[in-house]
């Protein structure tokens, strides 16, 4: 049953026109997919140091807000270390690995800070996916460090569950808040 309401008729005609327009092929109906320029991001060494295209070298410190952060080492297959710390931790799936970061952070601000609330860490895989899921590693966790005053340093580990096919060429993303305005990237590969 079609209504005699002119507004409803106009709305239906507009909707029909919109749907038909969306079905019209553009450019002869051919779709061209261009490769992403980010696919070869690691080869672009002319970008700003600390960007994803030009990450800070493993072992070098980088300033993020009121902290000087350093990824001292990376264990890219940390299952044995995780199980040694907590034998009840479940193993990753067949296509995942535990990646363990050994971190050091020095507070360079004026008052005090807490690394667990001031800093956000993620692994950015070689294909551009981010990994923030902890692997359950509880011993010597970086997040257990408390309030830190100017000049003091803290150390610890963070462990992430990462797709195995994205570990080689991955970077560590570190930032001070959720906006990412001060985000820096650190290589997980040793030189």
Contact map, one row per residue, 1 for C-alpha under 8 A:
11100000000000000000000000000000000000000000000000000000000000000000000000000000000000000000000000000000000000000000000000000000000000000000000000000000000000000000000000000000000000000000000
11110000000000000000000000000000000000000000000000000000000000000000000000000000000000000000000000000000000000000000000000000000000000000000000000000000000000000000000000000000000000000000000
11111001100000000000000000000000000000000000000000000000000000000000000000000000000000000000000000000000000000000000000000000000000000000000000000000000000000000000000000000000000000000000000
01111101100000000000000000000000000000000000000000000000000000000000000000000000000000000000000000000000000000000000000000000000000000000000000000000000000000000000000000000000000000000000000
00111111100000000000000000000000000000000000000000000000000000000000000000000000000000000000000000000000000000000000000000000000000000000000000000000000000000000000000000000000000000000000000
00011111110000000000000000000000000000000000000000000000000000000000000000000000000000000000000000000000000000000000000000000000000000000000000000000000000000000000000000000000000000000000000
00001111111000000000000000000000000000000000000000000000000000000000000000000000000000000000000000000000000000000000000000000000000000000000000000000000000000000000000000000000000000000000000
00111111111100000000000000000000000000000000000000000000000000000000000000000000000000000000000000000000000000000000000000000000000000000000000000000000000000000000000000000000000000000000000
00111111111110000000000000000000000000000000000000000000000000000000000000000000000000000000000000000000000000000000000000000000000000000000000000000000000000000000000000000000000000000000000
00000111111111000000000000000000000000000000000000000000000000000000000000000000000000000000000000000000000000000000000000000000000000000000000000000000000000000000000000000000000000000000000
00000011111111100000000000000000000000000000000000000000000000000000000000000000000000000000000000000000000000000000000000000000000000000000000000000000000000000000000000000000000000000000000
00000001111111110000000000000000000000000000000000000000000000000000000000000000000000000000000000000000000000000000000000000000000000000000000000000000000000000000000000000000000000000000000
00000000111111111000000000000000000000000000000000000000000000000000000000000000000000000000000000000000000000000000000000000000000000000000000000000000000000000000000000000000000000000000000
00000000011111111100000000000000000000000000000000000000000000000000000000000000000000000000000000000000000000000000000000000000000000000000000000000000000000000000000000000000000000000000000
00000000001111111110000000000000000000000000000000000000000000000000000000000000000000000000000000000000000000000000000000000000000000000000000000000000000000000000000000000000000000000000000
00000000000111111111000000000000000000000000000000000000000000000000000000000000000000000000000000000000000000000000000000000000000000000000000000000000000000000000000000000000000000000000000
00000000000011111111100000000000000000000000000000000000000000000000000000000000000000000000000000000000000000000000000000000000000000000000000000000000000000000000000000000000000000000000000
00000000000001111111110000000000000000000000000000000000000000000000000000000000000000000000000000000000000000000000000000000000000000000000000000000000000000000000000000000000000000000000000
00000000000000111111111000000000000000000000000000000000000000000000000000000000000000000000000000000000000000000000000000000000000000000000000000000000000000000000000000000000000000000000000
00000000000000011111111100000000000000000000000000000000000000000000000000000000000000000000000000000000000000000000000000000000000000000000000000000000000000000000000000000000000000000000000
00000000000000001111111100000000000000000000000000000000000000000000000000000000000000000000000000000000000000000000000000000000000000000000000000000000000000000000000000000000000000000000000
00000000000000000111111100000000000000000000000000000000000000000000000000000000000000000000000000000000000000000000000000000000000000000000000000000000000000000000000000000000000000000000000
00000000000000000011111110000000000000000000000000000000000000000000000000000000000000000000000000000000000000000000000000000000000000000000000000000000000000000000000000000000000000000000000
00000000000000000001111111000000000000000000000000000000000000000000000000000000000000000000000000000000000000000000000000000000000000000000000000000000000000000000000000000000000000000000000
00000000000000000000001111111100000000000000000000000000000000000000000000000000000000000000000000000000000000000000000000000000000000000000000000000000000000000000000000000000000000000000000
00000000000000000000000111111100000000000000000000000000000000000000000000000000000000000000000000000000000000000000000000000000000000000000000000000000000000000000000000000000000000000000000
00000000000000000000000011111100000000000000000000000000000000000000000000000000000000000000000000000000000000000000000000000000000000000000000000000000000000000000000000000000000000000000000
00000000000000000000000011111100000000000000000000000000000000000000000000000000000000000000000000000000000000000000000000000000000000000000000000000000000000000000000000000000000000000000000
00000000000000000000000011111110000000000000000000000000000000000000000000000000000000000000000000000000000000000000000000000000000000000000000000000000000000000000000000000000000000000000000
00000000000000000000000011111111000000000000000000000000000000000000000000000000000000000000000000000000000000000000000000000000000000000000000000000000000000000000000000000000000000000000000
00000000000000000000000000001111100000000000000000000000000000000000000000000000000000000000000000000000000000000000000000000000000000000000000000000000000000000000000000000000000000000000000
00000000000000000000000000000111110000000000000000000000000000000000000000000000000000000000000000000000000000000000000000000000000000000000000000000000000000000000000000000000000000000000000
00000000000000000000000000000011111000000000000000000000000000000000000000000000000000000000000000000000000000000000000000000000000000000000000000000000000000000000000000000000000000000000000
00000000000000000000000000000001111100000000000000000000000000000000000000000000000000000000000000000000000000000000000000000000000000000000000000000000000000000000000000000000000000000000000
00000000000000000000000000000000111110100000000000000000000000000000000000000000000000000000000000000000000000000000000000000000000000000000000000000000000000000000000000000000000000000000000
00000000000000000000000000000000011111100000000000000000000000000000000000000000000000000000000000000000000000000000000000000000000000000000000000000000000000000000000000000000000000000000000
00000000000000000000000000000000001111111000000000000000000000000000000000000000000000000000000000000000000000000000000000000000000000000000000000000000000000000000000000000000000000000000000
00000000000000000000000000000000000111111000000000000000000000000000000000000000000000000000000000000000000000000000000000000000000000000000000000000000000000000000000000000000000000000000000
00000000000000000000000000000000001111111000000000000000000000000000000000000000000000000000000000000000000000000000000000000010000000000000000000000000000000000000000000000000000000000000000
00000000000000000000000000000000000011111111000000000000000000000000000000000000000000000000000000000000000000000000000000000000000000000000000000000000000000000000000000000000000000000000000
00000000000000000000000000000000000011111111000000011000000000000000000000000000000000000000000000000000000000000000000000000000000000000000000000000000000000000000000000000000000000000000000
00000000000000000000000000000000000000011111100000011100000000000000000000000000000000000000000000000000000000000000000000000000000000000000000000000000000000000000000010000000000000000000000
00000000000000000000000000000000000000011111100000001000000000000000000000000000000000000000000000000000000000000000000000000000000000000000000000000000000000000000000000000000000000000000000
00000000000000000000000000000000000000011111111000001100000000000000000000000000000000000000000000000000000000000000000000000000000000000000000000000000000000000000000000000000000000000000000
00000000000000000000000000000000000000000111111000001100000000000000000000000000000000000000000000000000000000000000000000000000000000000000000000000000000000000000000000000000000000000000000
00000000000000000000000000000000000000000001111100000100000000000000000000000000000000000000000000000000000000000000000000000000000000000000000000000000000000000000000000000000000000000000000
00000000000000000000000000000000000000000001111110101100000000000000000000000000000000000000000000000000000000000000000000000000000000000000000000000000000000000000000000000000000000000000000
00000000000000000000000000000000000000000000011111101100000000000000000000000000000000000000000000000000000000000000000000000000000000000000000000000000000000000000000000000000000000000000000
00000000000000000000000000000000000000000000001111100111000000000000000000000000000000000000000000000000000000000000000000000000000000000000000000000000000000000000000000000000000000000000000
00000000000000000000000000000000000000000000000111111111000001000000000000000000000000000000000000000000000000000000000000000000000000000000000000000000000000000000000000000000000000011100000
00000000000000000000000000000000000000000000001111111111000000000000000000000000000000000000000000000000000000000000000000000000000000000000000000000000000000000000000000000000000000011000000
00000000000000000000000000000000000000001100000001111110000000000000000000000000000000000000000000000000000000000000000000000000000000000000000000000000000000000000000000100000000000011100000
00000000000000000000000000000000000000001111101101111110000000000000000000000000000000000000000000000000000000000000000000000000000000000000000000000000000000000000000000000000000000000000000
00000000000000000000000000000000000000000101111111111111000000000000000000000000000000000000000000000000000000000000000000000000000000000000000000000000000000000000000000000000000000001000000
00000000000000000000000000000000000000000000000011111111100000000000000000000000000000000000000000000000000000000000000000000000000000000000000000000000000000000000000000100000000000011110000
00000000000000000000000000000000000000000000000011100111110111000000000000000000000000000000000000000000000000000000000000000000000000000000000000000000000000000000000000000000000000011110000
00000000000000000000000000000000000000000000000000000011111100000000000000000000000000000000000000000000000000000000000000000000000000000000000000000000000000000000000000000000000000000111111
00000000000000000000000000000000000000000000000000000001111100000000011110000000000000000000000000000000000000000000000000000000000000000000000000000000000000000000000000000000000000000111111
00000000000000000000000000000000000000000000000000000000111110000000011110000000000000000000000000000000000000000000000000000000000000000000000000000000000000000000000000000000000000000000000
00000000000000000000000000000000000000000000000000000001111111000000011100000000000000000000000000000000000000000000000000000000000000000000000000000000000000000000000000000000000000000000000
00000000000000000000000000000000000000000000000000000001001111100001111000000000000000000000000000000000000000000000000000000000000000000000000000000000000000000000000000000000000000000000000
00000000000000000000000000000000000000000000000001000001000111110001110000000000000000000000000000000000000000000000000000000000000000000000000000000000000000000000000000000000000000010000000
00000000000000000000000000000000000000000000000000000000000011111111100000000000000000000000000000000000000000000000000000000000000000000000000000000000000000000000000000000000000000000000000
00000000000000000000000000000000000000000000000000000000000001111111100000000000000000000000000000000000000000000000000000000000000000000000000000000000000000000000000000000111000001110000000
00000000000000000000000000000000000000000000000000000000000000111110000000000000000000000000000000000000000000000000000000000000000000000000000000000000000000000000000000000011000001000000000
00000000000000000000000000000000000000000000000000000000000000111111000000000000000000000000000000000000001110001000000000000000000000000000000000000000000000000000000000000000000000000000000
00000000000000000000000000000000000000000000000000000000000000111111100000000000000000000000000000000000111110000000000000000000000000000000000000000000000000000000000000000000000000000000000
00000000000000000000000000000000000000000000000000000000000011110111110000000000000000000000000000000000111100000000000000000000000000000000000000000000000000000000000000000000000000000000000
00000000000000000000000000000000000000000000000000000000000011110011111000000000000000000000000000000011110000000000000000000000000000000000000000000000000000000000000000000000000000000000000
00000000000000000000000000000000000000000000000000000000011111000001111100000000000000000000000000000011100000000000000000000000000000000000000000000000000000000000000000000000000000000000000
00000000000000000000000000000000000000000000000000000000011110000000111111000000000000000000000000001111000000000000000000000000000000000000000000000000000000000000000000000000000000000100000
00000000000000000000000000000000000000000000000000000000011100000000011111000000000000000000000000001111000000000000000000000000000000000000000000000000000000000000000000000000000000000000000
00000000000000000000000000000000000000000000000000000000011000000000001111100000000000000000000000001110000000000000000000000000000000000000000000000000000000000000000000000000000000000001000
00000000000000000000000000000000000000000000000000000000000000000000001111110000000000000000000000111100000000000000000000000000000000000000000000000000000000000000000000000000000000000001000
00000000000000000000000000000000000000000000000000000000000000000000000011111100000000000000000000111000000000000000000000000000000000000000000000000000000000000000000000000000000000000000000
00000000000000000000000000000000000000000000000000000000000000000000000001111100000000000000000011110000000000000000000000000000000000000000000000000000000000000000001000000000000000000000000
00000000000000000000000000000000000000000000000000000000000000000000000000111111000000000000000011110000000000000000000000000000000000000000000000000000000000000000000000000000000000000000000
00000000000000000000000000000000000000000000000000000000000000000000000000111111110000000000000011110000000000000000000000000000000000000000000000000000000000000000000000000000000000000000000
00000000000000000000000000000000000000000000000000000000000000000000000000001111111000000010000011000000000000000000000000000000000000000000000000000000000000000000000000000000000000000000000
00000000000000000000000000000000000000000000000000000000000000000000000000001111111100000000000000000000000000000000000000000000000000000000000000000000000000000000000000000000000000000000000
00000000000000000000000000000000000000000000000000000000000000000000000000000111111110000000000000000000000000000000000000000000000000000000000000000000000000000000000000000000000000000000000
00000000000000000000000000000000000000000000000000000000000000000000000000000111111111101000000000000000000000000000000000000000000000011000000000000000000000000000000000000000000000000000000
00000000000000000000000000000000000000000000000000000000000000000000000000000011111111111000000000000000000000000000000000000000000000000000000000000000000000000000000000000000000000000000000
00000000000000000000000000000000000000000000000000000000000000000000000000000001111111100000000000000000000000000000000000000000000000000000000000000000000000000000000000000000000000000000000
00000000000000000000000000000000000000000000000000000000000000000000000000000000111111100000000000000000000000000000000000000000000000001110000000000000000000000000000000000000000000000000000
00000000000000000000000000000000000000000000000000000000000000000000000000000000011111111000000000000000000000000000000000000000000000001110000000000000000000000000000000000000000000000000000
00000000000000000000000000000000000000000000000000000000000000000000000000000000011111111000000000000000000000000000000000000000000000000000000000000000000000000000000000000000000000000000000
00000000000000000000000000000000000000000000000000000000000000000000000000000000001001111100000000000000000000000000000000000000000000000000000000000000000000000000000000000000000000000000000
00000000000000000000000000000000000000000000000000000000000000000000000000000000011001111110000000000000000000000000000000000000000000011000000000000000000000000000000000000000000000000000000
00000000000000000000000000000000000000000000000000000000000000000000000000000000000000011111000000000000000000000000000000000000000000000000000000000000000000000000000000000000000000000000000
00000000000000000000000000000000000000000000000000000000000000000000000000000010000000001111100000000000000000000000000000000000000000000000000000000000000000000000000000000000000000000000000
00000000000000000000000000000000000000000000000000000000000000000000000000000000000000000111111111000000000000000000000000000000000000100000000000000000000000001000000000000000000000000000000
00000000000000000000000000000000000000000000000000000000000000000000000000000000000000000011111110000000000000000000000000000000000000000000000000000000000000000000000000000000000000000000000
00000000000000000000000000000000000000000000000000000000000000000000000000000000000000000001111100000000000000000000000000000000000000000000000000000000000000000000000000000000000000000000000
00000000000000000000000000000000000000000000000000000000000000000000000000000000000000000001111110000000000000000000000000000000000000000000000000000000000000000011100000000000000000000000000
00000000000000000000000000000000000000000000000000000000000000000000000000000000000000000001111111000000000000000000000000000000000000000000000000000000000000001111000000000000000000000000000
00000000000000000000000000000000000000000000000000000000000000000000000000011110000000000001101111100000000000000000000000000000000000000000000000000000000000001111000000000000000000000000000
00000000000000000000000000000000000000000000000000000000000000000000000000011110000000000001000111110000000000000000000000000000000000100000000000000000000000111100000000000000000000000000000
00000000000000000000000000000000000000000000000000000000000000000000000001111100000000000000000011111000000000000000000000000000000000000000000000000000000000111100000000000000000000000000000
00000000000000000000000000000000000000000000000000000000000000000000000001111100000000000000000001111100000000000000000000000000000000000000000000000000000011110000000000000000000000000000000
00000000000000000000000000000000000000000000000000000000000000000000001111100000000000000000000000111110000000000000000000000000000000000000000000000000000011100000000000000000000000000000000
00000000000000000000000000000000000000000000000000000000000000000000001111000000000000000000000000011111000000000000000000000000000000000000000000000000001111000000000000000000000000000000000
00000000000000000000000000000000000000000000000000000000000000000000111110000000000000000000000000001111100000000000000000000000000000000000010000000000001111000000000000000000000000000000000
00000000000000000000000000000000000000000000000000000000000000000000111100000000000000000000000000000111110000000000000000000000000000000000000000000000111100000000000000000000000000000000000
00000000000000000000000000000000000000000000000000000000000000000011110000000000000000000000000000000011111000000010000000000000000000000000000000000000111000000000000000000000000000000000000
00000000000000000000000000000000000000000000000000000000000000000011100000000000000000000000000000000001111100000000000000000000000000000000000000000111110000000000000000000000000000000000000
00000000000000000000000000000000000000000000000000000000000000000111000000000000000000000000000000000000111110011000000000000000000000000000000000011111100000000000000000000000000000000000000
00000000000000000000000000000000000000000000000000000000000000000111000000000000000000000000000000000000011111000000000000000000000000000000000000000110000000000000000000000000000000000000000
00000000000000000000000000000000000000000000000000000000000000000110000000000000000000000000000000000000001111111000000000000000000000000000000000001100000000000000000000000000000000000000000
00000000000000000000000000000000000000000000000000000000000000000000000000000000000000000000000000000000000111110000000000000000000000000000000000000100000000000000000000000000000000000000000
00000000000000000000000000000000000000000000000000000000000000000000000000000000000000000000000000000000000011111000000000000000000000000000000000001100000000000000000000000000000000000000000
00000000000000000000000000000000000000000000000000000000000000000000000000000000000000000000000000000000001011111100000000000000000000000000000000111100000000000000000000000000000000000000000
00000000000000000000000000000000000000000000000000000000000000000100000000000000000000000000000000000000001010111110010000000000000000000000000000111000000000000000000000000000000000000000000
00000000000000000000000000000000000000000000000000000000000000000000000000000000000000000000000000000000000000011111110000000000000000000000000011110000000000000000000000000000000000000000000
00000000000000000000000000000000000000000000000000000000000000000000000000000000000000000000000000000000100000001111111000000000000000000000011011110000000000000000000000000000000000000000000
00000000000000000000000000000000000000000000000000000000000000000000000000000000000000000000000000000000000000000111111100000000000000000000011111000000000000000000000000000000000000000000000
00000000000000000000000000000000000000000000000000000000000000000000000000000000000000000000000000000000000000000111111100000000000000000000000000000000000000000000000000000000000000000000000
00000000000000000000000000000000000000000000000000000000000000000000000000000000000000000000000000000000000000001111111100000000000000000000000000000000000000000000000000000001100000000000000
00000000000000000000000000000000000000000000000000000000000000000000000000000000000000000000000000000000000000000011111110000000000000000000000000000000000000000000000000000111100000000000000
00000000000000000000000000000000000000000000000000000000000000000000000000000000000000000000000000000000000000000001111111000000000000000000000000000000000000000000000000001111110000000000000
00000000000000000000000000000000000000000000000000000000000000000000000000000000000000000000000000000000000000000000001111100000000100000000000000000000000000000000000000011110000000000000000
00000000000000000000000000000000000000000000000000000000000000000000000000000000000000000000000000000000000000000000000111110000011100000000000000000000000000010000000000011100000000000000000
00000000000000000000000000000000000000000000000000000000000000000000000000000000000000000000000000000000000000000000000011111000011100000000000000000000000000010100000001111000000000000000000
00000000000000000000000000000000000000000000000000000000000000000000000000000000000000000000000000000000000000000000000001111111111000000000000000000000000000000000000001111000000000000000000
00000000000000000000000000000000000000000000000000000000000000000000000000000000000000000000000000000000000000000000000000111111111000000000000000000000000000000110011111100000000000000000000
00000000000000000000000000000000000000000000000000000000000000000000000000000000000000000000000000000000000000000000000000011111100000000000000000000000000000000000011111100000000000000000000
00000000000000000000000000000000000000100000000000000000000000000000000000000000000000000000000000000000000000000000000000011111100000000000000000000000000000000000010000000000000000000000000
00000000000000000000000000000000000000000000000000000000000000000000000000000000000000000000000000000000000000000000000000011111110000000000000000000000000000000000000000000000000000000000000
00000000000000000000000000000000000000000000000000000000000000000000000000000000000000000000000000000000000000000000000000011111111000000000000000000000000000000000000000000000000000000000000
00000000000000000000000000000000000000000000000000000000000000000000000000000000000000000000000000000000000000000000000001111001111100000000000000000000000000000000000000000000000000000000000
00000000000000000000000000000000000000000000000000000000000000000000000000000000000000000000000000000000000000000000000001111000111110000000000000000000000000011100000000000000000000000000000
00000000000000000000000000000000000000000000000000000000000000000000000000000000000000000000000000000000000000000000000011100000011111000000000000000000000000011000000000000000000000000000000
00000000000000000000000000000000000000000000000000000000000000000000000000000000000000000000000000000000000000000000000000000000001111100000000000000000000000011000000000000000000000000000000
00000000000000000000000000000000000000000000000000000000000000000000000000000000000000000000000000000000000000000000000000000000000111111000000000000000000001111000000000000000000000000000000
00000000000000000000000000000000000000000000000000000000000000000000000000000000000000000001000001000000000000000000000000000000000011111000000000000000000000111000000000000000000000000000000
00000000000000000000000000000000000000000000000000000000000000000000000000000000010000001000000000000000000000000000000000000000000001111100000000000000000000100000000000000000000000000000000
00000000000000000000000000000000000000000000000000000000000000000000000000000000010011001000000000000000000000000000000000000000000001111110100000000000000001100000000000000000000000000000000
00000000000000000000000000000000000000000000000000000000000000000000000000000000000011000000000000000000000000000000000000000000000000011111100000000000000000000000000000000000000000000000000
00000000000000000000000000000000000000000000000000000000000000000000000000000000000011000000000000000000000000000000000000000000000000001111100000000000000000000000000000000000000000000000000
00000000000000000000000000000000000000000000000000000000000000000000000000000000000000000000000000000000000000000000000000000000000000000111110100000000000110000000000000000000000000000000000
00000000000000000000000000000000000000000000000000000000000000000000000000000000000000000000000000000000000000000000000000000000000000001111111110000000000111000000000000000000000000000000000
00000000000000000000000000000000000000000000000000000000000000000000000000000000000000000000000000000010000000000011000000000000000000000001111110000000011111000000000000000000000000000000000
00000000000000000000000000000000000000000000000000000000000000000000000000000000000000000000000000000000000000000011000000000000000000000000111111000000000101000000000000000000000000000000000
00000000000000000000000000000000000000000000000000000000000000000000000000000000000000000000000000000000000000000001000000000000000000000001111111000000000000000000000000000000000000000000000
00000000000000000000000000000000000000000000000000000000000000000000000000000000000000000000000000000000000000000111000000000000000000000000111111100000011100000000000000000000000000000000000
00000000000000000000000000000000000000000000000000000000000000000000000000000000000000000000000000000000000000000111000000000000000000000000001111110000000000000000000000000000000000000000000
00000000000000000000000000000000000000000000000000000000000000000000000000000000000000000000000000000000000000011110000000000000000000000000000011111000000000000000000000000000000000000000000
00000000000000000000000000000000000000000000000000000000000000000000000000000000000000000000000000000000001000011110000000000000000000000000000001111101110000000000000000000000000000000000000
00000000000000000000000000000000000000000000000000000000000000000000000000000000000000000000000000000000001010111000000000000000000000000000000000111111000000000000000000000000000000000000000
00000000000000000000000000000000000000000000000000000000000000000000000000000000000000000000000000000000011111110000000000000000000000000000000000011111000000000000000000000000000000000000000
00000000000000000000000000000000000000000000000000000000000000000000000000000000000000000000000000000000011100000000000000000000000000000000000000001111100000000000000000000000000000000000000
00000000000000000000000000000000000000000000000000000000000000000000000000000000000000000000000000000000011000000000000000000000000000000000000000011111110000000000000000000000000000000000000
00000000000000000000000000000000000000000000000000000000000000000000000000000000000000000000000000000001111000000000000000000000000000000000000000010011111000000000000000000000000000000000000
00000000000000000000000000000000000000000000000000000000000000000000000000000000000000000000000000000001110000000000000000000000000000000000010010010001111100000000000000000000000000000000000
00000000000000000000000000000000000000000000000000000000000000000000000000000000000000000000000000000111100000000000000000000000000000000000010010000000111110000000000000000000000000000000000
00000000000000000000000000000000000000000000000000000000000000000000000000000000000000000000000000000111000000000000000000000000000000000001111010000000011111000000000000000000000000000000000
00000000000000000000000000000000000000000000000000000000000000000000000000000000000000000000000000011110000000000000000000000000000000000001110000000000001111100000000000000000000000000000000
00000000000000000000000000000000000000000000000000000000000000000000000000000000000000000000000000011110000000000000000000000000000001001000111000000000000111110000000000000000000000000000000
00000000000000000000000000000000000000000000000000000000000000000000000000000000000000000000000001111000000000000000000000000000000001111000000000000000000011111000000000000000000000000000000
00000000000000000000000000000000000000000000000000000000000000000000000000000000000000000000000001110000000000000000000001100000001111100000000000000000000001111100000000000000000000000000000
00000000000000000000000000000000000000000000000000000000000000000000000000000000000000000001000111100000000000000000000000000000001111100000000000000000000000111110000000000000000000000000000
00000000000000000000000000000000000000000000000000000000000000000000000000000000000000000000000111100000000000000000000000101000001000000000000000000000000000011111011000000000000000000000000
00000000000000000000000000000000000000000000000000000000000000000000000000000000000000000000001110000000000000000000000000001000000000000000000000000000000000001111111000000000000000000000000
00000000000000000000000000000000000000000000000000000000000000000000000000000000000000000000001110000000000000000000000000000000000000000000000000000000000000000111111000000000000000000000000
00000000000000000000000000000000000000000000000000000000000000000000000000000000000000000000001000000000000000000000000000000000000000000000000000000000000000000011111100000000000000000000000
00000000000000000000000000000000000000000000000000000000000000000000000000000000000000000000000000000000000000000000000000001110000000000000000000000000000000000111111111000000000000000000000
00000000000000000000000000000000000000000000000000000000000000000000000000010000000000000000000000000000000000000000000000001100000000000000000000000000000000000111111111000000000000000000000
00000000000000000000000000000000000000000000000000000000000000000000000000000000000000000000000000000000000000000000000000001100000000000000000000000000000000000000111111000000000000000001100
00000000000000000000000000000000000000000100000000000000000000000000000000000000000000000000000000000000000000000000000000001100000000000000000000000000000000000000011111100000000000000011100
00000000000000000000000000000000000000000000000000000000000000000000000000000000000000000000000000000000000000000000000000111100000000000000000000000000000000000000011111110000000000000011100
00000000000000000000000000000000000000000000000000010010000000000000000000000000000000000000000000000000000000000000000000111100000000000000000000000000000000000000000011111000000000001111000
00000000000000000000000000000000000000000000000000000000000000000000000000000000000000000000000000000000000000000000000011110000000000000000000000000000000000000000000001111100000000001111000
00000000000000000000000000000000000000000000000000000000000000000000000000000000000000000000000000000000000000000000000111110000000000000000000000000000000000000000000000111110000000111100000
00000000000000000000000000000000000000000000000000000000000000010000000000000000000000000000000000000000000000000000001111000000000000000000000000000000000000000000000000011111000000111000000
00000000000000000000000000000000000000000000000000000000000000011000000000000000000000000000000000000000000000000000001110000000000000000000000000000000000000000000000000001111110111110000000
00000000000000000000000000000000000000000000000000000000000000011000000000000000000000000000000000000000000000000000011100000000000000000000000000000000000000000000000000000111110101100000000
00000000000000000000000000000000000000000000000000000000000000000000000000000000000000000000000000000000000000000000011100000000000000000000000000000000000000000000000000000011111100000000000
00000000000000000000000000000000000000000000000000000000000000000000000000000000000000000000000000000000000000000000000100000000000000000000000000000000000000000000000000000011111100000000000
00000000000000000000000000000000000000000000000000000000000000000000000000000000000000000000000000000000000000000000000000000000000000000000000000000000000000000000000000000000111110000000000
00000000000000000000000000000000000000000000000000000000000000000000000000000000000000000000000000000000000000000000000000000000000000000000000000000000000000000000000000000011111111100000000
00000000000000000000000000000000000000000000000000000000000000000000000000000000000000000000000000000000000000000000000000000000000000000000000000000000000000000000000000000010001111100000000
00000000000000000000000000000000000000000000000000000000000000011000000000000000000000000000000000000000000000000000000000000000000000000000000000000000000000000000000000000011000111110000000
00000000000000000000000000000000000000000000000000000000000000010000000000000000000000000000000000000000000000000000000000000000000000000000000000000000000000000000000000001111000111111000000
00000000000000000000000000000000000000000000000001110011000001010000000000000000000000000000000000000000000000000000000000000000000000000000000000000000000000000000000000001110000001111100000
00000000000000000000000000000000000000000000000001110111000000000000000000000000000000000000000000000000000000000000000000000000000000000000000000000000000000000000000000111100000000111110000
00000000000000000000000000000000000000000000000001010011110000000000001000000000000000000000000000000000000000000000000000000000000000000000000000000000000000000000000000111000000000011111000
00000000000000000000000000000000000000000000000000000011110000000000000000000000000000000000000000000000000000000000000000000000000000000000000000000000000000000000000011110000000000001111110
00000000000000000000000000000000000000000000000000000000110000000000000011000000000000000000000000000000000000000000000000000000000000000000000000000000000000000000000111110000000000000111110
00000000000000000000000000000000000000000000000000000000110000000000000000000000000000000000000000000000000000000000000000000000000000000000000000000000000000000000000111000000000000000011111
00000000000000000000000000000000000000000000000000000000110000000000000000000000000000000000000000000000000000000000000000000000000000000000000000000000000000000000000000000000000000000011111
00000000000000000000000000000000000000000000000000000000110000000000000000000000000000000000000000000000000000000000000000000000000000000000000000000000000000000000000000000000000000000000111
